[in-house]
Amino acid sequence: MIVSTFRGGRSQWVKNAAANPDVRYWLGGQPRNARALVLAPGEGVRGARDLTPALRWLAATLVPYTYAGWAFALLYPRDESPR
């Protein structure tokens, strides 16, 4: 799951996910536990080594968009290993 905002690091959910990457979201009316990797302006990619190669590639691909002020969170299942 990818979540994005144009408000970048000013967004409260970005600040919350960066401070505590263990998050919960709802999909199809069901809560899902996940771990968030936040990509925000000036933050680069922290914690990417815990991701699968495909998600590391995706994170690296999204980083240039953070220079325009966008922020992203890559959410991957917390109950399973991301590798």
mmCIF file of the N, C-alpha and C atoms, coordinates in Angstrom:
data_MODEL
# 
_entry.id   MODEL 
# 
loop_
_atom_site.group_PDB 
_atom_site.id 
_atom_site.type_symbol 
_atom_site.label_atom_id 
_atom_site.label_alt_id 
_atom_site.label_comp_id 
_atom_site.label_asym_id 
_atom_site.label_entity_id 
_atom_site.label_seq_id 
_atom_site.pdbx_PDB_ins_code 
_atom_site.Cartn_x 
_atom_site.Cartn_y 
_atom_site.Cartn_z 
_atom_site.occupancy 
_atom_site.B_iso_or_equiv 
_atom_site.pdbx_formal_charge 
_atom_site.auth_seq_id 
_atom_site.auth_comp_id 
_atom_site.auth_asym_id 
_atom_site.auth_atom_id 
_atom_site.pdbx_PDB_model_num 
ATOM 1   N N  . MET A 1 1  ? 0.860   -1.163  0.000  1.00 0.00 ? 1  MET A N  1 
ATOM 2   C CA . MET A 1 1  ? 0.000   0.000   0.000  1.00 0.00 ? 1  MET A CA 1 
ATOM 3   C C  . MET A 1 1  ? 0.907   1.226   0.000  1.00 0.00 ? 1  MET A C  1 
ATOM 4   N N  . ILE A 1 2  ? 0.569   2.208   -0.794 1.00 0.00 ? 2  ILE A N  1 
ATOM 5   C CA . ILE A 1 2  ? 1.298   3.474   -0.822 1.00 0.00 ? 2  ILE A CA 1 
ATOM 6   C C  . ILE A 1 2  ? 0.313   4.571   -0.445 1.00 0.00 ? 2  ILE A C  1 
ATOM 7   N N  . VAL A 1 3  ? 0.724   5.436   0.470  1.00 0.00 ? 3  VAL A N  1 
ATOM 8   C CA . VAL A 1 3  ? -0.081  6.583   0.872  1.00 0.00 ? 3  VAL A CA 1 
ATOM 9   C C  . VAL A 1 3  ? 0.738   7.822   0.548  1.00 0.00 ? 3  VAL A C  1 
ATOM 10  N N  . SER A 1 4  ? 0.087   8.872   0.056  1.00 0.00 ? 4  SER A N  1 
ATOM 11  C CA . SER A 1 4  ? 0.811   10.066  -0.365 1.00 0.00 ? 4  SER A CA 1 
ATOM 12  C C  . SER A 1 4  ? 0.088   11.328  0.060  1.00 0.00 ? 4  SER A C  1 
ATOM 13  N N  . THR A 1 5  ? 0.860   12.425  0.179  1.00 0.00 ? 5  THR A N  1 
ATOM 14  C CA . THR A 1 5  ? 0.295   13.741  0.436  1.00 0.00 ? 5  THR A CA 1 
ATOM 15  C C  . THR A 1 5  ? 1.142   14.795  -0.269 1.00 0.00 ? 5  THR A C  1 
ATOM 16  N N  . PHE A 1 6  ? 0.510   15.875  -0.663 1.00 0.00 ? 6  PHE A N  1 
ATOM 17  C CA . PHE A 1 6  ? 1.224   16.998  -1.256 1.00 0.00 ? 6  PHE A CA 1 
ATOM 18  C C  . PHE A 1 6  ? 1.757   17.932  -0.175 1.00 0.00 ? 6  PHE A C  1 
ATOM 19  N N  . ARG A 1 7  ? 1.328   17.726  1.071  1.00 0.00 ? 7  ARG A N  1 
ATOM 20  C CA . ARG A 1 7  ? 1.718   18.612  2.161  1.00 0.00 ? 7  ARG A CA 1 
ATOM 21  C C  . ARG A 1 7  ? 3.075   18.246  2.759  1.00 0.00 ? 7  ARG A C  1 
ATOM 22  N N  . GLY A 1 8  ? 3.649   17.159  2.309  1.00 0.00 ? 8  GLY A N  1 
ATOM 23  C CA . GLY A 1 8  ? 4.985   16.772  2.744  1.00 0.00 ? 8  GLY A CA 1 
ATOM 24  C C  . GLY A 1 8  ? 5.105   16.581  4.233  1.00 0.00 ? 8  GLY A C  1 
ATOM 25  N N  . GLY A 1 9  ? 6.210   17.054  4.807  1.00 0.00 ? 9  GLY A N  1 
ATOM 26  C CA . GLY A 1 9  ? 6.500   16.884  6.226  1.00 0.00 ? 9  GLY A CA 1 
ATOM 27  C C  . GLY A 1 9  ? 5.608   17.677  7.153  1.00 0.00 ? 9  GLY A C  1 
ATOM 28  N N  . ARG A 1 10 ? 4.773   18.562  6.622  1.00 0.00 ? 10 ARG A N  1 
ATOM 29  C CA . ARG A 1 10 ? 3.851   19.323  7.472  1.00 0.00 ? 10 ARG A CA 1 
ATOM 30  C C  . ARG A 1 10 ? 2.632   18.509  7.851  1.00 0.00 ? 10 ARG A C  1 
ATOM 31  N N  . SER A 1 11 ? 2.367   17.437  7.155  1.00 0.00 ? 11 SER A N  1 
ATOM 32  C CA . SER A 1 11 ? 1.188   16.614  7.405  1.00 0.00 ? 11 SER A CA 1 
ATOM 33  C C  . SER A 1 11 ? 1.334   15.866  8.729  1.00 0.00 ? 11 SER A C  1 
ATOM 34  N N  . GLN A 1 12 ? 0.283   15.892  9.526  1.00 0.00 ? 12 GLN A N  1 
ATOM 35  C CA . GLN A 1 12 ? 0.346   15.247  10.836 1.00 0.00 ? 12 GLN A CA 1 
ATOM 36  C C  . GLN A 1 12 ? 0.502   13.734  10.719 1.00 0.00 ? 12 GLN A C  1 
ATOM 37  N N  . TRP A 1 13 ? -0.139  13.101  9.724  1.00 0.00 ? 13 TRP A N  1 
ATOM 38  C CA . TRP A 1 13 ? 0.006   11.644  9.615  1.00 0.00 ? 13 TRP A CA 1 
ATOM 39  C C  . TRP A 1 13 ? 1.426   11.276  9.236  1.00 0.00 ? 13 TRP A C  1 
ATOM 40  N N  . VAL A 1 14 ? 2.114   12.140  8.487  1.00 0.00 ? 14 VAL A N  1 
ATOM 41  C CA . VAL A 1 14 ? 3.513   11.875  8.149  1.00 0.00 ? 14 VAL A CA 1 
ATOM 42  C C  . VAL A 1 14 ? 4.358   11.934  9.417  1.00 0.00 ? 14 VAL A C  1 
ATOM 43  N N  . LYS A 1 15 ? 4.136   12.955  10.222 1.00 0.00 ? 15 LYS A N  1 
ATOM 44  C CA . LYS A 1 15 ? 4.873   13.086  11.486 1.00 0.00 ? 15 LYS A CA 1 
ATOM 45  C C  . LYS A 1 15 ? 4.601   11.894  12.403 1.00 0.00 ? 15 LYS A C  1 
ATOM 46  N N  . ASN A 1 16 ? 3.342   11.495  12.488 1.00 0.00 ? 16 ASN A N  1 
ATOM 47  C CA . ASN A 1 16 ? 2.981   10.358  13.347 1.00 0.00 ? 16 ASN A CA 1 
ATOM 48  C C  . ASN A 1 16 ? 3.630   9.062   12.866 1.00 0.00 ? 16 ASN A C  1 
ATOM 49  N N  . ALA A 1 17 ? 3.567   8.802   11.566 1.00 0.00 ? 17 ALA A N  1 
ATOM 50  C CA . ALA A 1 17 ? 4.136   7.563   11.026 1.00 0.00 ? 17 ALA A CA 1 
ATOM 51  C C  . ALA A 1 17 ? 5.654   7.555   11.140 1.00 0.00 ? 17 ALA A C  1 
ATOM 52  N N  . ALA A 1 18 ? 6.283   8.721   11.008 1.00 0.00 ? 18 ALA A N  1 
ATOM 53  C CA . ALA A 1 18 ? 7.736   8.790   11.161 1.00 0.00 ? 18 ALA A CA 1 
ATOM 54  C C  . ALA A 1 18 ? 8.132   8.542   12.612 1.00 0.00 ? 18 ALA A C  1 
ATOM 55  N N  . ALA A 1 19 ? 7.329   9.052   13.551 1.00 0.00 ? 19 ALA A N  1 
ATOM 56  C CA . ALA A 1 19 ? 7.626   8.879   14.975 1.00 0.00 ? 19 ALA A CA 1 
ATOM 57  C C  . ALA A 1 19 ? 7.347   7.455   15.445 1.00 0.00 ? 19 ALA A C  1 
ATOM 58  N N  . ASN A 1 20 ? 6.283   6.847   14.907 1.00 0.00 ? 20 ASN A N  1 
ATOM 59  C CA . ASN A 1 20 ? 5.928   5.482   15.282 1.00 0.00 ? 20 ASN A CA 1 
ATOM 60  C C  . ASN A 1 20 ? 5.502   4.745   14.022 1.00 0.00 ? 20 ASN A C  1 
ATOM 61  N N  . PRO A 1 21 ? 6.422   4.015   13.395 1.00 0.00 ? 21 PRO A N  1 
ATOM 62  C CA . PRO A 1 21 ? 6.109   3.375   12.109 1.00 0.00 ? 21 PRO A CA 1 
ATOM 63  C C  . PRO A 1 21 ? 5.162   2.179   12.191 1.00 0.00 ? 21 PRO A C  1 
ATOM 64  N N  . ASP A 1 22 ? 4.814   1.725   13.390 1.00 0.00 ? 22 ASP A N  1 
ATOM 65  C CA . ASP A 1 22 ? 3.812   0.660   13.508 1.00 0.00 ? 22 ASP A CA 1 
ATOM 66  C C  . ASP A 1 22 ? 2.441   1.308   13.399 1.00 0.00 ? 22 ASP A C  1 
ATOM 67  N N  . VAL A 1 23 ? 1.773   1.086   12.271 1.00 0.00 ? 23 VAL A N  1 
ATOM 68  C CA . VAL A 1 23 ? 0.510   1.765   11.972 1.00 0.00 ? 23 VAL A CA 1 
ATOM 69  C C  . VAL A 1 23 ? -0.603  0.751   11.729 1.00 0.00 ? 23 VAL A C  1 
ATOM 70  N N  . ARG A 1 24 ? -1.806  1.270   11.646 1.00 0.00 ? 24 ARG A N  1 
ATOM 71  C CA . ARG A 1 24 ? -2.971  0.457   11.293 1.00 0.00 ? 24 ARG A CA 1 
ATOM 72  C C  . ARG A 1 24 ? -3.777  1.247   10.280 1.00 0.00 ? 24 ARG A C  1 
ATOM 73  N N  . TYR A 1 25 ? -4.240  0.544   9.248  1.00 0.00 ? 25 TYR A N  1 
ATOM 74  C CA . TYR A 1 25 ? -5.100  1.166   8.245  1.00 0.00 ? 25 TYR A CA 1 
ATOM 75  C C  . TYR A 1 25 ? -6.260  0.219   7.986  1.00 0.00 ? 25 TYR A C  1 
ATOM 76  N N  . TRP A 1 26 ? -7.267  0.719   7.308  1.00 0.00 ? 26 TRP A N  1 
ATOM 77  C CA . TRP A 1 26 ? -8.445  -0.099  7.017  1.00 0.00 ? 26 TRP A CA 1 
ATOM 78  C C  . TRP A 1 26 ? -8.538  -0.316  5.523  1.00 0.00 ? 26 TRP A C  1 
ATOM 79  N N  . LEU A 1 27 ? -8.825  -1.569  5.167  1.00 0.00 ? 27 LEU A N  1 
ATOM 80  C CA . LEU A 1 27 ? -8.992  -1.950  3.766  1.00 0.00 ? 27 LEU A CA 1 
ATOM 81  C C  . LEU A 1 27 ? -10.156 -2.915  3.700  1.00 0.00 ? 27 LEU A C  1 
ATOM 82  N N  . GLY A 1 28 ? -11.140 -2.586  2.894  1.00 0.00 ? 28 GLY A N  1 
ATOM 83  C CA . GLY A 1 28 ? -12.316 -3.435  2.778  1.00 0.00 ? 28 GLY A CA 1 
ATOM 84  C C  . GLY A 1 28 ? -13.066 -3.580  4.094  1.00 0.00 ? 28 GLY A C  1 
ATOM 85  N N  . GLY A 1 29 ? -13.038 -2.535  4.918  1.00 0.00 ? 29 GLY A N  1 
ATOM 86  C CA . GLY A 1 29 ? -13.738 -2.551  6.196  1.00 0.00 ? 29 GLY A CA 1 
ATOM 87  C C  . GLY A 1 29 ? -13.017 -3.322  7.294  1.00 0.00 ? 29 GLY A C  1 
ATOM 88  N N  . GLN A 1 30 ? -11.802 -3.802  7.015  1.00 0.00 ? 30 GLN A N  1 
ATOM 89  C CA . GLN A 1 30 ? -11.039 -4.580  7.991  1.00 0.00 ? 30 GLN A CA 1 
ATOM 90  C C  . GLN A 1 30 ? -9.760  -3.842  8.376  1.00 0.00 ? 30 GLN A C  1 
ATOM 91  N N  . PRO A 1 31 ? -9.449  -3.798  9.671  1.00 0.00 ? 31 PRO A N  1 
ATOM 92  C CA . PRO A 1 31 ? -8.192  -3.165  10.082 1.00 0.00 ? 31 PRO A CA 1 
ATOM 93  C C  . PRO A 1 31 ? -7.005  -4.051  9.701  1.00 0.00 ? 31 PRO A C  1 
ATOM 94  N N  . ARG A 1 32 ? -5.933  -3.426  9.291  1.00 0.00 ? 32 ARG A N  1 
ATOM 95  C CA . ARG A 1 32 ? -4.699  -4.131  8.917  1.00 0.00 ? 32 ARG A CA 1 
ATOM 96  C C  . ARG A 1 32 ? -3.537  -3.495  9.674  1.00 0.00 ? 32 ARG A C  1 
ATOM 97  N N  . ASN A 1 33 ? -2.692  -4.320  10.251 1.00 0.00 ? 33 ASN A N  1 
ATOM 98  C CA . ASN A 1 33 ? -1.485  -3.828  10.900 1.00 0.00 ? 33 ASN A CA 1 
ATOM 99  C C  . ASN A 1 33 ? -0.376  -3.747  9.872  1.00 0.00 ? 33 ASN A C  1 
ATOM 100 N N  . ALA A 1 34 ? 0.416   -2.687  9.945  1.00 0.00 ? 34 ALA A N  1 
ATOM 101 C CA . ALA A 1 34 ? 1.486   -2.500  8.973  1.00 0.00 ? 34 ALA A CA 1 
ATOM 102 C C  . ALA A 1 34 ? 2.645   -1.747  9.609  1.00 0.00 ? 34 ALA A C  1 
ATOM 103 N N  . ARG A 1 35 ? 3.728   -1.748  8.899  1.00 0.00 ? 35 ARG A N  1 
ATOM 104 C CA . ARG A 1 35 ? 4.905   -0.955  9.244  1.00 0.00 ? 35 ARG A CA 1 
ATOM 105 C C  . ARG A 1 35 ? 5.031   0.090   8.143  1.00 0.00 ? 35 ARG A C  1 
ATOM 106 N N  . ALA A 1 36 ? 5.296   1.335   8.507  1.00 0.00 ? 36 ALA A N  1 
ATOM 107 C CA . ALA A 1 36 ? 5.385   2.424   7.536  1.00 0.00 ? 36 ALA A CA 1 
ATOM 108 C C  . ALA A 1 36 ? 6.833   2.841   7.321  1.00 0.00 ? 36 ALA A C  1 
ATOM 109 N N  . LEU A 1 37 ? 7.213   2.962   6.077  1.00 0.00 ? 37 LEU A N  1 
ATOM 110 C CA . LEU A 1 37 ? 8.472   3.591   5.705  1.00 0.00 ? 37 LEU A CA 1 
ATOM 111 C C  . LEU A 1 37 ? 8.086   4.942   5.133  1.00 0.00 ? 37 LEU A C  1 
ATOM 112 N N  . VAL A 1 38 ? 8.439   6.012   5.842  1.00 0.00 ? 38 VAL A N  1 
ATOM 113 C CA . VAL A 1 38 ? 8.043   7.359   5.437  1.00 0.00 ? 38 VAL A CA 1 
ATOM 114 C C  . VAL A 1 38 ? 9.127   7.969   4.563  1.00 0.00 ? 38 VAL A C  1 
ATOM 115 N N  . LEU A 1 39 ? 8.712   8.486   3.432  1.00 0.00 ? 39 LEU A N  1 
ATOM 116 C CA . LEU A 1 39 ? 9.579   9.221   2.519  1.00 0.00 ? 39 LEU A CA 1 
ATOM 117 C C  . LEU A 1 39 ? 9.052   10.648  2.489  1.00 0.00 ? 39 LEU A C  1 
ATOM 118 N N  . ALA A 1 40 ? 9.768   11.567  3.099  1.00 0.00 ? 40 ALA A N  1 
ATOM 119 C CA . ALA A 1 40 ? 9.312   12.950  3.204  1.00 0.00 ? 40 ALA A CA 1 
ATOM 120 C C  . ALA A 1 40 ? 10.430  13.881  2.748  1.00 0.00 ? 40 ALA A C  1 
ATOM 121 N N  . PRO A 1 41 ? 10.085  15.132  2.428  1.00 0.00 ? 41 PRO A N  1 
ATOM 122 C CA . PRO A 1 41 ? 11.105  16.077  1.975  1.00 0.00 ? 41 PRO A CA 1 
ATOM 123 C C  . PRO A 1 41 ? 12.279  16.144  2.954  1.00 0.00 ? 41 PRO A C  1 
ATOM 124 N N  . GLY A 1 42 ? 13.481  15.975  2.424  1.00 0.00 ? 42 GLY A N  1 
ATOM 125 C CA . GLY A 1 42 ? 14.691  16.068  3.228  1.00 0.00 ? 42 GLY A CA 1 
ATOM 126 C C  . GLY A 1 42 ? 14.993  14.847  4.076  1.00 0.00 ? 42 GLY A C  1 
ATOM 127 N N  . GLU A 1 43 ? 14.172  13.816  4.006  1.00 0.00 ? 43 GLU A N  1 
ATOM 128 C CA . GLU A 1 43 ? 14.356  12.635  4.850  1.00 0.00 ? 43 GLU A CA 1 
ATOM 129 C C  . GLU A 1 43 ? 15.145  11.520  4.176  1.00 0.00 ? 43 GLU A C  1 
ATOM 130 N N  . GLY A 1 44 ? 15.143  11.463  2.852  1.00 0.00 ? 44 GLY A N  1 
ATOM 131 C CA . GLY A 1 44 ? 15.804  10.363  2.168  1.00 0.00 ? 44 GLY A CA 1 
ATOM 132 C C  . GLY A 1 44 ? 15.053  9.064   2.416  1.00 0.00 ? 44 GLY A C  1 
ATOM 133 N N  . VAL A 1 45 ? 15.774  7.947   2.372  1.00 0.00 ? 45 VAL A N  1 
ATOM 134 C CA . VAL A 1 45 ? 15.159  6.637   2.591  1.00 0.00 ? 45 VAL A CA 1 
ATOM 135 C C  . VAL A 1 45 ? 15.824  6.006   3.808  1.00 0.00 ? 45 VAL A C  1 
ATOM 136 N N  . ARG A 1 46 ? 15.096  5.972   4.920  1.00 0.00 ? 46 ARG A N  1 
ATOM 137 C CA . ARG A 1 46 ? 15.599  5.334   6.137  1.00 0.00 ? 46 ARG A CA 1 
ATOM 138 C C  . ARG A 1 46 ? 14.853  4.037   6.359  1.00 0.00 ? 46 ARG A C  1 
ATOM 139 N N  . GLY A 1 47 ? 15.573  2.990   6.698  1.00 0.00 ? 47 GLY A N  1 
ATOM 140 C CA . GLY A 1 47 ? 14.935  1.712   6.967  1.00 0.00 ? 47 GLY A CA 1 
ATOM 141 C C  . GLY A 1 47 ? 14.636  0.888   5.734  1.00 0.00 ? 47 GLY A C  1 
ATOM 142 N N  . ALA A 1 48 ? 15.137  1.303   4.588  1.00 0.00 ? 48 ALA A N  1 
ATOM 143 C CA . ALA A 1 48 ? 14.825  0.595   3.340  1.00 0.00 ? 48 ALA A CA 1 
ATOM 144 C C  . ALA A 1 48 ? 15.463  -0.786  3.289  1.00 0.00 ? 48 ALA A C  1 
ATOM 145 N N  . ARG A 1 49 ? 16.527  -1.010  4.037  1.00 0.00 ? 49 ARG A N  1 
ATOM 146 C CA . ARG A 1 49 ? 17.175  -2.326  3.969  1.00 0.00 ? 49 ARG A CA 1 
ATOM 147 C C  . ARG A 1 49 ? 16.270  -3.430  4.507  1.00 0.00 ? 49 ARG A C  1 
ATOM 148 N N  . ASP A 1 50 ? 15.221  -3.079  5.262  1.00 0.00 ? 50 ASP A N  1 
ATOM 149 C CA . ASP A 1 50 ? 14.276  -4.063  5.768  1.00 0.00 ? 50 ASP A CA 1 
ATOM 150 C C  . ASP A 1 50 ? 13.241  -4.467  4.724  1.00 0.00 ? 50 ASP A C  1 
ATOM 151 N N  . LEU A 1 51 ? 13.259  -3.801  3.581  1.00 0.00 ? 51 LEU A N  1 
ATOM 152 C CA . LEU A 1 51 ? 12.251  -4.044  2.545  1.00 0.00 ? 51 LEU A CA 1 
ATOM 153 C C  . LEU A 1 51 ? 12.721  -5.080  1.537  1.00 0.00 ? 51 LEU A C  1 
ATOM 154 N N  . THR A 1 52 ? 11.766  -5.619  0.811  1.00 0.00 ? 52 THR A N  1 
ATOM 155 C CA . THR A 1 52 ? 12.092  -6.507  -0.296 1.00 0.00 ? 52 THR A CA 1 
ATOM 156 C C  . THR A 1 52 ? 12.795  -5.687  -1.383 1.00 0.00 ? 52 THR A C  1 
ATOM 157 N N  . PRO A 1 53 ? 13.513  -6.326  -2.282 1.00 0.00 ? 53 PRO A N  1 
ATOM 158 C CA . PRO A 1 53 ? 14.160  -5.577  -3.369 1.00 0.00 ? 53 PRO A CA 1 
ATOM 159 C C  . PRO A 1 53 ? 13.175  -4.730  -4.177 1.00 0.00 ? 53 PRO A C  1 
ATOM 160 N N  . ALA A 1 54 ? 11.989  -5.241  -4.428 1.00 0.00 ? 54 ALA A N  1 
ATOM 161 C CA . ALA A 1 54 ? 10.998  -4.480  -5.204 1.00 0.00 ? 54 ALA A CA 1 
ATOM 162 C C  . ALA A 1 54 ? 10.562  -3.225  -4.453 1.00 0.00 ? 54 ALA A C  1 
ATOM 163 N N  . LEU A 1 55 ? 10.360  -3.330  -3.148 1.00 0.00 ? 55 LEU A N  1 
ATOM 164 C CA . LEU A 1 55 ? 9.964   -2.152  -2.378 1.00 0.00 ? 55 LEU A CA 1 
ATOM 165 C C  . LEU A 1 55 ? 11.117  -1.173  -2.218 1.00 0.00 ? 55 LEU A C  1 
ATOM 166 N N  . ARG A 1 56 ? 12.353  -1.672  -2.134 1.00 0.00 ? 56 ARG A N  1 
ATOM 167 C CA . ARG A 1 56 ? 13.514  -0.759  -2.101 1.00 0.00 ? 56 ARG A CA 1 
ATOM 168 C C  . ARG A 1 56 ? 13.583  0.031   -3.396 1.00 0.00 ? 56 ARG A C  1 
ATOM 169 N N  . TRP A 1 57 ? 13.339  -0.650  -4.521 1.00 0.00 ? 57 TRP A N  1 
ATOM 170 C CA . TRP A 1 57 ? 13.329  0.039   -5.808 1.00 0.00 ? 57 TRP A CA 1 
ATOM 171 C C  . TRP A 1 57 ? 12.238  1.103   -5.839 1.00 0.00 ? 57 TRP A C  1 
ATOM 172 N N  . LEU A 1 58 ? 11.043  0.744   -5.362 1.00 0.00 ? 58 LEU A N  1 
ATOM 173 C CA . LEU A 1 58 ? 9.932   1.696   -5.345 1.00 0.00 ? 58 LEU A CA 1 
ATOM 174 C C  . LEU A 1 58 ? 10.265  2.901   -4.476 1.00 0.00 ? 58 LEU A C  1 
ATOM 175 N N  . ALA A 1 59 ? 10.837  2.668   -3.297 1.00 0.00 ? 59 ALA A N  1 
ATOM 176 C CA . ALA A 1 59 ? 11.209  3.773   -2.410 1.00 0.00 ? 59 ALA A CA 1 
ATOM 177 C C  . ALA A 1 59 ? 12.211  4.692   -3.100 1.00 0.00 ? 59 ALA A C  1 
ATOM 178 N N  . ALA A 1 60 ? 13.230  4.121   -3.733 1.00 0.00 ? 60 ALA A N  1 
ATOM 179 C CA . ALA A 1 60 ? 14.227  4.931   -4.425 1.00 0.00 ? 60 ALA A CA 1 
ATOM 180 C C  . ALA A 1 60 ? 13.606  5.708   -5.580 1.00 0.00 ? 60 ALA A C  1 
ATOM 181 N N  . THR A 1 61 ? 12.620  5.125   -6.243 1.00 0.00 ? 61 THR A N  1 
ATOM 182 C CA . THR A 1 61 ? 11.936  5.789   -7.351 1.00 0.00 ? 61 THR A CA 1 
ATOM 183 C C  . THR A 1 61 ? 11.101  6.973   -6.866 1.00 0.00 ? 61 THR A C  1 
ATOM 184 N N  . LEU A 1 62 ? 10.530  6.869   -5.665 1.00 0.00 ? 62 LEU A N  1 
ATOM 185 C CA . LEU A 1 62 ? 9.671   7.932   -5.139 1.00 0.00 ? 62 LEU A CA 1 
ATOM 186 C C  . LEU A 1 62 ? 10.443  9.096   -4.519 1.00 0.00 ? 62 LEU A C  1 
ATOM 187 N N  . VAL A 1 63 ? 11.672  8.861   -4.081 1.00 0.00 ? 63 VAL A N  1 
ATOM 188 C CA . VAL A 1 63 ? 12.439  9.914   -3.403 1.00 0.00 ? 63 VAL A CA 1 
ATOM 189 C C  . VAL A 1 63 ? 12.515  11.209  -4.206 1.00 0.00 ? 63 VAL A C  1 
ATOM 190 N N  . PRO A 1 64 ? 12.778  11.211  -5.520 1.00 0.00 ? 64 PRO A N  1 
ATOM 191 C CA . PRO A 1 64 ? 12.842  12.487  -6.235 1.00 0.00 ? 64 PRO A CA 1 
ATOM 192 C C  . PRO A 1 64 ? 11.561  13.324  -6.115 1.00 0.00 ? 64 PRO A C  1 
ATOM 193 N N  . TYR A 1 65 ? 10.422  12.690  -5.951 1.00 0.00 ? 65 TYR A N  1 
ATOM 194 C CA . TYR A 1 65 ? 9.164   13.433  -5.814 1.00 0.00 ? 65 TYR A CA 1 
ATOM 195 C C  . TYR A 1 65 ? 9.080   14.158  -4.476 1.00 0.00 ? 65 TYR A C  1 
ATOM 196 N N  . THR A 1 66 ? 9.857   13.714  -3.499 1.00 0.00 ? 66 THR A N  1 
ATOM 197 C CA . THR A 1 66 ? 9.840   14.412  -2.207 1.00 0.00 ? 66 THR A CA 1 
ATOM 198 C C  . THR A 1 66 ? 10.478  15.790  -2.325 1.00 0.00 ? 66 THR A C  1 
ATOM 199 N N  . TYR A 1 67 ? 11.348  15.979  -3.324 1.00 0.00 ? 67 TYR A N  1 
ATOM 200 C CA . TYR A 1 67 ? 11.961  17.294  -3.528 1.00 0.00 ? 67 TYR A CA 1 
ATOM 201 C C  . TYR A 1 67 ? 10.920  18.328  -3.955 1.00 0.00 ? 67 TYR A C  1 
ATOM 202 N N  . ALA A 1 68 ? 9.820   17.861  -4.505 1.00 0.00 ? 68 ALA A N  1 
ATOM 203 C CA . ALA A 1 68 ? 8.724   18.750  -4.904 1.00 0.00 ? 68 ALA A CA 1 
ATOM 204 C C  . ALA A 1 68 ? 7.745   18.975  -3.752 1.00 0.00 ? 68 ALA A C  1 
ATOM 205 N N  . GLY A 1 69 ? 8.049   18.394  -2.576 1.00 0.00 ? 69 GLY A N  1 
ATOM 206 C CA . GLY A 1 69 ? 7.203   18.616  -1.410 1.00 0.00 ? 69 GLY A CA 1 
ATOM 207 C C  . GLY A 1 69 ? 6.235   17.487  -1.104 1.00 0.00 ? 69 GLY A C  1 
ATOM 208 N N  . TRP A 1 70 ? 6.247   16.436  -1.883 1.00 0.00 ? 70 TRP A N  1 
ATOM 209 C CA . TRP A 1 70 ? 5.361   15.308  -1.618 1.00 0.00 ? 70 TRP A CA 1 
ATOM 210 C C  . TRP A 1 70 ? 5.945   14.444  -0.515 1.00 0.00 ? 70 TRP A C  1 
ATOM 211 N N  . ALA A 1 71 ? 5.084   13.726  0.167  1.00 0.00 ? 71 ALA A N  1 
ATOM 212 C CA . ALA A 1 71 ? 5.519   12.728  1.149  1.00 0.00 ? 71 ALA A CA 1 
ATOM 213 C C  . ALA A 1 71 ? 4.777   11.432  0.842  1.00 0.00 ? 71 ALA A C  1 
ATOM 214 N N  . PHE A 1 72 ? 5.430   10.316  1.110  1.00 0.00 ? 72 PHE A N  1 
ATOM 215 C CA . PHE A 1 72 ? 4.857   9.004   0.862  1.00 0.00 ? 72 PHE A CA 1 
ATOM 216 C C  . PHE A 1 72 ? 5.097   8.125   2.080  1.00 0.00 ? 72 PHE A C  1 
ATOM 217 N N  . ALA A 1 73 ? 4.232   7.169   2.259  1.00 0.00 ? 73 ALA A N  1 
ATOM 218 C CA . ALA A 1 73 ? 4.470   6.106   3.231  1.00 0.00 ? 73 ALA A CA 1 
ATOM 219 C C  . ALA A 1 73 ? 4.228   4.792   2.514  1.00 0.00 ? 73 ALA A C  1 
ATOM 220 N N  . LEU A 1 74 ? 5.226   3.930   2.544  1.00 0.00 ? 74 LEU A N  1 
ATOM 221 C CA . LEU A 1 74 ? 5.066   2.573   2.031  1.00 0.00 ? 74 LEU A CA 1 
ATOM 222 C C  . LEU A 1 74 ? 4.653   1.725   3.219  1.00 0.00 ? 74 LEU A C  1 
ATOM 223 N N  . LEU A 1 75 ? 3.498   1.109   3.129  1.00 0.00 ? 75 LEU A N  1 
ATOM 224 C CA . LEU A 1 75 ? 2.996   0.274   4.220  1.00 0.00 ? 75 LEU A CA 1 
ATOM 225 C C  . LEU A 1 75 ? 3.140   -1.182  3.840  1.00 0.00 ? 75 LEU A C  1 
ATOM 226 N N  . TYR A 1 76 ? 3.804   -1.940  4.693  1.00 0.00 ? 76 TYR A N  1 
ATOM 227 C CA . TYR A 1 76 ? 3.931   -3.376  4.450  1.00 0.00 ? 76 TYR A CA 1 
ATOM 228 C C  . TYR A 1 76 ? 3.486   -4.116  5.692  1.00 0.00 ? 76 TYR A C  1 
ATOM 229 N N  . PRO A 1 77 ? 2.965   -5.327  5.554  1.00 0.00 ? 77 PRO A N  1 
ATOM 230 C CA . PRO A 1 77 ? 2.376   -6.059  6.678  1.00 0.00 ? 77 PRO A CA 1 
ATOM 231 C C  . PRO A 1 77 ? 3.333   -6.168  7.857  1.00 0.00 ? 77 PRO A C  1 
ATOM 232 N N  . ARG A 1 78 ? 2.830   -5.831  9.021  1.00 0.00 ? 78 ARG A N  1 
ATOM 233 C CA . ARG A 1 78 ? 3.637   -5.897  10.241 1.00 0.00 ? 78 ARG A CA 1 
ATOM 234 C C  . ARG A 1 78 ? 3.695   -7.325  10.772 1.00 0.00 ? 78 ARG A C  1 
ATOM 235 N N  . ASP A 1 79 ? 2.656   -8.096  10.495 1.00 0.00 ? 79 ASP A N  1 
ATOM 236 C CA . ASP A 1 79 ? 2.573   -9.456  11.025 1.00 0.00 ? 79 ASP A CA 1 
ATOM 237 C C  . ASP A 1 79 ? 3.467   -10.430 10.276 1.00 0.00 ? 79 ASP A C  1 
ATOM 238 N N  . GLU A 1 80 ? 4.019   -9.997  9.143  1.00 0.00 ? 80 GLU A N  1 
ATOM 239 C CA . GLU A 1 80 ? 4.874   -10.847 8.340  1.00 0.00 ? 80 GLU A CA 1 
ATOM 240 C C  . GLU A 1 80 ? 6.208   -10.154 8.151  1.00 0.00 ? 80 GLU A C  1 
ATOM 241 N N  . SER A 1 81 ? 7.211   -10.924 7.867  1.00 0.00 ? 81 SER A N  1 
ATOM 242 C CA . SER A 1 81 ? 8.510   -10.356 7.557  1.00 0.00 ? 81 SER A CA 1 
ATOM 243 C C  . SER A 1 81 ? 8.431   -9.650  6.206  1.00 0.00 ? 81 SER A C  1 
ATOM 244 N N  . PRO A 1 82 ? 8.985   -8.438  6.059  1.00 0.00 ? 82 PRO A N  1 
ATOM 245 C CA . PRO A 1 82 ? 8.925   -7.753  4.790  1.00 0.00 ? 82 PRO A CA 1 
ATOM 246 C C  . PRO A 1 82 ? 9.850   -8.342  3.750  1.00 0.00 ? 82 PRO A C  1 
ATOM 247 N N  . ARG A 1 83 ? 10.702  -9.286  4.101  1.00 0.00 ? 83 ARG A N  1 
ATOM 248 C CA . ARG A 1 83 ? 11.632  -9.898  3.138  1.00 0.00 ? 83 ARG A CA 1 
ATOM 249 C C  . ARG A 1 83 ? 11.012  -11.053 2.439  1.00 0.00 ? 83 ARG A C  1 
# 
